[in-house]
Amino acid sequence: MPTEAAFTSRLRSAAVAARVGAVLGVCFAVCFLTGLVSHWAQLPRPAVPFPTSPAWGYRVTQGLHVISGIACVPLLLVKLWSVQPRLLRPVPRGTRRRLLEVAERGSIGVLVAAAIFQLATGLANAARWYPWQDFSFRTTHFAVAWVAIGALVLHVAVKLPVIRAALGADVDDTALDRPTATRADALSRRGLLRTTWAAAGVAVLATAGSSVPWLRDVSVLGVRSGDGPQGVPINTSAERAGVRAAASDPAYRLEVVHGERTVLLTRADLAALPQRTETLPIACVEGWSASGTWGGVRLRDVLDLVDAPRRPHVVVTSLQESGPYRRTELPGNFADDDRTLLALELSGEPLTLDHGAPTRLIAPNRPGVLQTKWVTRLEVRA
């Protein structure tokens, strides 16, 4: 097994580790905070209602979440490389020092494991690749995020004196070098840092076009190009959802229920109601987003047909027979927002089956997975 003495590169130093760690910490913080926003947006009945404005809010926060997570990948690799020799030091003698060293390395192990898990599963989710079967991505990702941020805060608190000294020193200062760091390198420490920032920047540019439209020409690794039928990409097709026959059936009716009162509406009935047009984004948890011009009837107008109260809690059911988002819950502030539609059109054309025909929900500042397609039932609950 290699020891600390086997790593002789002078590129590894406290000054390098502290600078990369500081930027990595900022990216982790952004990723964590925007992840909290995403979790809040998906709660069916949050104690504090998720806002409906600005309409593009979730698009920005989820885009930042994925972009900052991707930037973390090269930063974490360089950070781990720079501190690797310190993790191989012999455990010091003395009970107290030994316990402190074991506790410190244990917290670092938890931090590294949690960080790798978060980045690996996050990237897999962004690519819509789900190799796991035994756990919910959203629930697990949220739980491990708290483990990662807790371990990070503990690590910074323990290492704060060292971090402050390293950040205050010149990056090329040899005073903080490890005793075994003897080999001169062709690449300077400043060059290593510039390469690290460039790698993080390239990773962001290569993927950010999924969230930032004007970067799409250079984002060769983006999970979505922004193209799609009627100008909006599609995650789940009608064929894949198993709804093609039911959604095309002339006998389709939208069931609207409030207590003992029920109204059945055909697509023609919906089209006969007052129509509105709204430009709203579809912002997906995978980080991609696209704006669309949607035409349809206000959800509030449909709810008025069954005398629904103001700020009703609405359960929205899809024609899909299975899936975690077959049934979603729409809080009252979204149900009453004038921009929330049962869409019948997209880009001035009738909604296609893959986009949710006969009708789909579209609301401002709402995760794409909750913009239910192929709506078949609206139930107003207290």
C-alpha positions in Angstrom: 0.0 0.0 0.0 1.5 3.4 -0.9 2.5 5.8 1.9 2.5 9.6 2.0 6.2 9.5 1.1 5.4 7.9 -2.3 3.7 11.1 -3.4 6.4 13.5 -4.3 4.7 16.1 -6.5 5.0 19.7 -5.3 1.7 20.4 -7.0 0.0 18.9 -4.0 -0.1 21.5 -1.3 -2.4 23.0 1.3 -2.6 26.2 -0.8 -3.9 24.3 -3.8 -6.3 22.1 -1.8 -7.7 25.2 0.0 -8.4 27.1 -3.1 -10.0 24.2 -5.0 -11.9 23.4 -1.8 -13.2 26.9 -1.4 -14.7 26.9 -5.0 -16.0 23.4 -4.5 -17.7 24.4 -1.3 -19.4 27.3 -3.0 -20.7 25.0 -5.8 -21.8 22.5 -3.1 -23.7 25.2 -1.3 -25.5 26.4 -4.5 -26.3 22.8 -5.3 -27.7 22.1 -1.8 -29.8 25.3 -1.6 -31.3 24.9 -5.1 -32.0 21.2 -4.3 -34.0 22.4 -1.2 -36.0 24.6 -3.5 -36.7 21.7 -5.9 -37.8 19.5 -3.0 -40.0 22.3 -1.7 -41.6 22.7 -5.1 -42.5 19.0 -5.2 -44.2 18.8 -1.8 -47.9 18.3 -2.2 -48.9 20.3 0.8 -46.0 22.5 2.0 -46.4 24.4 5.2 -45.3 27.5 3.3 -46.9 27.5 -0.2 -44.4 27.4 -3.1 -44.8 30.7 -5.0 -46.3 30.8 -8.5 -44.1 33.8 -9.5 -41.8 34.4 -11.2 -43.0 31.8 -13.8 -39.4 31.1 -14.7 -38.2 30.7 -11.1 -38.0 26.9 -11.0 -36.3 27.0 -14.4 -33.5 29.1 -13.0 -33.1 27.2 -9.7 -33.1 23.8 -11.2 -30.8 24.8 -14.0 -28.4 26.2 -11.3 -28.7 23.0 -9.4 -27.6 20.8 -12.3 -25.0 23.2 -13.5 -23.3 23.6 -10.1 -23.4 19.8 -9.6 -21.7 19.2 -12.9 -19.0 21.9 -12.0 -18.4 19.9 -8.8 -17.1 16.9 -10.7 -13.7 18.1 -11.9 -13.3 20.2 -8.7 -13.9 17.2 -6.5 -11.5 15.1 -8.5 -8.7 17.7 -8.2 -9.5 18.2 -4.5 -9.2 14.5 -3.8 -6.0 14.2 -5.8 -4.4 17.1 -3.9 -5.2 15.7 -0.4 -4.6 12.0 -1.1 -1.2 11.8 0.6 -2.6 13.2 3.9 -5.1 10.4 4.0 -2.3 7.9 4.0 -0.4 9.3 6.9 0.2 6.9 9.8 -2.2 7.4 12.7 -0.4 9.4 15.4 0.4 7.9 18.8 -1.5 8.9 21.9 -5.1 8.1 22.7 -6.4 11.7 22.3 -4.5 12.4 19.0 -5.5 9.0 17.7 -9.2 9.5 18.4 -9.1 13.0 16.8 -7.3 11.7 13.7 -9.8 8.7 13.4 -12.8 11.1 13.8 -11.4 13.5 11.2 -10.7 10.8 8.7 -14.1 9.2 9.4 -15.9 12.6 8.7 -13.8 13.0 5.5 -14.8 9.4 4.4 -18.5 10.2 5.0 -18.1 13.5 3.1 -16.4 11.9 0.1 -18.8 9.0 0.0 -21.8 11.2 0.2 -20.4 13.7 -2.4 -19.6 10.9 -4.9 -23.1 9.3 -4.4 -24.8 12.7 -5.0 -22.8 13.5 -8.1 -23.1 10.0 -9.6 -26.8 9.6 -9.0 -27.5 13.3 -10.0 -25.6 12.8 -13.3 -27.5 9.6 -13.9 -30.8 11.3 -13.3 -29.9 14.2 -15.6 -29.1 11.6 -18.3 -32.4 9.8 -17.5 -30.5 6.6 -16.7 -31.9 4.8 -13.7 -29.9 1.7 -12.8 -31.3 1.6 -9.3 -34.5 -0.2 -8.6 -34.7 -0.4 -4.8 -34.9 3.3 -3.8 -36.6 6.5 -4.7 -34.1 8.9 -6.3 -35.7 12.0 -5.0 -36.1 10.8 -1.4 -32.6 9.3 -1.2 -30.9 12.3 -3.0 -32.6 14.7 -0.5 -31.6 12.6 2.5 -27.9 12.1 1.5 -27.7 15.9 0.6 -28.1 16.6 4.3 -25.4 14.1 5.2 -23.0 15.6 2.6 -23.6 19.2 3.7 -23.4 18.3 7.4 -20.1 16.5 6.8 -18.8 19.5 4.8 -19.7 22.0 7.5 -18.0 19.8 10.1 -14.9 19.4 7.9 -14.6 23.1 7.4 -15.0 23.8 11.1 -12.3 21.4 12.0 -9.9 22.6 9.3 -10.7 26.3 9.5 -7.3 27.4 10.9 -5.5 25.4 8.3 -7.8 26.7 5.5 -7.3 30.4 6.6 -3.5 30.0 6.7 -3.4 28.3 3.3 -5.7 30.8 1.6 -3.7 33.7 3.1 -0.4 32.3 1.8 0.9 32.6 -1.8 0.0 29.5 -3.8 3.7 29.0 -4.7 4.9 29.5 -1.2 6.9 26.4 -0.2 6.6 27.0 3.6 3.4 24.8 3.7 4.9 22.0 1.6 4.8 18.5 2.8 8.2 17.2 3.8 8.1 14.5 1.2 7.1 16.8 -1.7 10.5 17.0 -3.5 9.8 16.6 -7.2 9.7 19.7 -9.3 6.9 19.6 -11.8 6.6 21.1 -15.3 3.2 22.4 -14.5 3.1 25.2 -11.8 0.6 25.3 -9.1 -1.0 28.3 -10.7 -1.1 26.4 -13.9 -2.9 23.5 -12.1 -5.5 25.9 -10.7 -6.1 27.5 -14.1 -6.5 24.1 -15.6 -8.9 23.1 -12.9 -11.1 26.3 -13.4 -10.9 25.7 -17.2 -12.0 22.0 -16.7 -15.0 23.1 -14.6 -15.9 25.8 -17.1 -15.7 23.4 -20.0 -17.9 20.9 -18.1 -20.5 23.6 -17.6 -20.4 24.9 -21.1 -20.7 21.4 -22.5 -23.9 20.8 -20.6 -25.6 24.1 -19.6 -27.4 24.5 -23.0 -30.1 22.3 -21.6 -31.0 25.1 -19.3 -29.5 28.2 -21.0 -30.9 28.4 -24.6 -28.1 30.7 -26.0 -25.5 28.1 -25.0 -27.2 25.2 -26.9 -24.9 25.5 -29.9 -21.8 24.8 -27.7 -23.4 22.4 -25.2 -22.5 19.2 -27.1 -23.2 17.0 -24.0 -26.5 18.6 -23.0 -29.2 16.1 -22.3 -31.7 18.1 -24.3 -31.1 20.3 -27.4 -34.3 22.3 -26.8 -35.8 20.9 -30.0 -38.9 18.8 -30.0 -42.4 18.5 -31.5 -44.1 21.9 -31.4 -40.9 23.5 -30.2 -40.7 21.7 -26.8 -38.8 18.5 -25.9 -40.6 15.4 -24.7 -39.6 13.1 -21.8 -42.3 10.5 -21.9 -44.2 9.7 -25.1 -47.8 8.6 -25.2 -46.6 5.2 -26.5 -44.2 4.8 -23.5 -46.9 5.9 -21.1 -49.4 3.4 -22.5 -52.1 6.0 -23.1 -52.2 6.2 -26.9 -55.5 4.3 -27.2 -57.2 6.0 -24.3 -56.1 9.5 -25.2 -57.3 9.0 -28.8 -60.7 7.5 -27.8 -63.6 9.7 -28.9 -65.3 8.7 -25.7 -62.7 10.6 -23.6 -64.2 12.7 -20.9 -62.6 14.9 -18.3 -64.2 14.3 -14.9 -64.3 17.3 -12.6 -65.4 16.4 -9.0 -66.2 18.5 -6.0 -68.1 16.7 -3.2 -71.3 15.4 -4.7 -71.0 17.5 -7.8 -69.5 16.0 -10.9 -69.1 17.4 -14.4 -68.0 15.5 -17.5 -66.3 17.5 -20.3 -65.3 16.5 -23.8 -62.4 18.2 -25.5 -65.0 20.1 -27.5 -66.6 21.3 -24.3 -63.2 22.5 -23.1 -62.6 24.3 -26.4 -66.0 26.0 -26.0 -65.0 27.7 -22.8 -63.1 31.1 -22.8 -59.6 30.5 -24.1 -56.3 32.0 -22.9 -52.8 32.0 -24.2 -49.8 31.9 -21.9 -46.0 31.6 -22.5 -44.7 29.3 -19.8 -41.6 27.2 -19.5 -41.4 23.5 -19.0 -38.6 23.0 -16.4 -37.6 19.5 -15.7 -35.9 18.0 -12.7 -33.1 16.8 -15.0 -32.1 20.4 -15.5 -33.4 21.0 -19.1 -36.1 23.6 -19.8 -37.9 25.2 -22.7 -40.5 27.8 -23.1 -43.8 27.2 -25.0 -46.8 29.2 -25.9 -49.8 27.3 -24.5 -53.4 27.8 -25.4 -56.3 26.5 -23.4 -58.9 27.1 -20.7 -58.1 28.5 -17.2 -58.2 25.8 -14.6 -60.1 28.2 -12.4 -62.9 28.4 -15.0 -63.2 24.6 -15.1 -63.2 24.4 -11.3 -66.0 27.0 -11.2 -68.2 24.5 -13.0 -68.4 22.4 -9.9 -68.5 25.5 -7.5 -65.0 24.8 -6.1 -64.0 27.2 -3.3 -61.1 29.7 -3.7 -57.7 28.2 -3.2 -58.8 24.6 -3.6 -56.5 21.7 -3.3 -56.8 19.7 -6.5 -55.8 16.1 -7.2 -54.9 15.7 -10.8 -55.1 12.2 -12.4 -53.6 11.2 -15.7 -54.7 8.5 -18.1 -51.4 6.7 -17.3 -52.1 3.5 -15.5 -48.9 3.5 -13.5 -45.9 5.7 -12.5 -45.1 7.9 -9.5 -46.6 10.9 -11.2 -49.8 9.4 -12.5 -51.5 11.4 -9.8 -50.3 14.8 -8.6 -51.6 17.4 -6.2 -52.0 21.0 -7.1 -52.0 23.5 -4.2 -54.6 26.2 -4.1 -52.4 29.2 -5.1 -51.6 27.3 -8.3 -55.2 26.3 -8.9 -56.3 30.0 -8.6 -53.5 31.5 -10.7 -54.8 32.9 -13.9 -51.8 31.5 -15.8 -52.6 27.9 -14.8 -54.3 26.2 -17.8 -55.7 23.0 -19.1 -53.8 23.3 -22.3 -55.3 22.3 -25.6 -52.8 23.9 -27.9 -49.0 24.5 -28.1 -47.4 26.9 -30.5 -50.7 27.7 -32.1 -51.4 24.1 -33.0 -53.6 21.4 -31.3 -51.7 19.6 -28.6 -50.1 16.4 -29.8 -50.6 13.1 -28.0 -46.9 13.1 -26.9 -47.4 16.6 -25.4 -50.5 15.4 -23.4 -53.6 15.6 -25.6 -56.5 15.7 -25.2 -55.5 18.1 -22.4 -52.6 18.7 -20.0 -51.9 20.8 -17.0 -49.5 23.7 -17.4 -48.8 26.1 -14.5 -46.2 28.8 -13.8 -43.0 28.0 -11.7 -43.8 24.3 -11.4 -41.6 21.2 -11.9 -42.2 19.5 -15.2 -42.9 16.2 -13.6 -46.0 17.9 -11.9 -47.3 19.4 -15.2 -49.5 16.4 -15.6 -50.2 15.1 -19.2 -53.3 13.3 -20.4 -55.5 14.7 -17.6 -58.6 12.6 -17.1 -59.8 13.7 -13.6 -59.7 16.8 -11.4 -60.9 16.2 -7.8 -61.3 19.2 -5.4 -60.4 18.3 -1.8 -60.6 20.3 1.4 
